[in-house]
Amino acid sequence: MTNIRDLLAQNIKRYRSALGISQAKLAEKVDTSTNYIGLLEIKRKFPSPEMMERLAFALGIDTRELFHKELTSIKAIKTYRKAAIEDIQEAVSQVIEEKLANLDKET
């Protein structure tokens, strides 16, 4: 049986990894130190209720999801990340095409 500290530590790391963000980036989002995030992930610290809310908000999940055994949101997060990356790729491609067209016009 998984205890609450194990579950919380695993979920913070899994959601953070699914978002593709580092411990440092998560720490920045919740206004704490990278060391503290690391300590949470290795079960050396347990966050206050306020910190749990900040972590959940930064991870884009409901606070209760920090304690779910099944991470159903991971698939949604990965789908969102993929869509965001594809949107960025499309936008960058458009900018490059416009720049190339402008270069052609100049010559």
Secondary structure by P-SEA (a helix, b strand, c coil): cccaaaaaaaaaaaaaaaacccaaaaaaaacccaaaaaaaaaccccccaaaaaaaaaaacccccccccccccaaaaaaaaaaaaaaaaaaaaaaaaaaaaaaaaaac
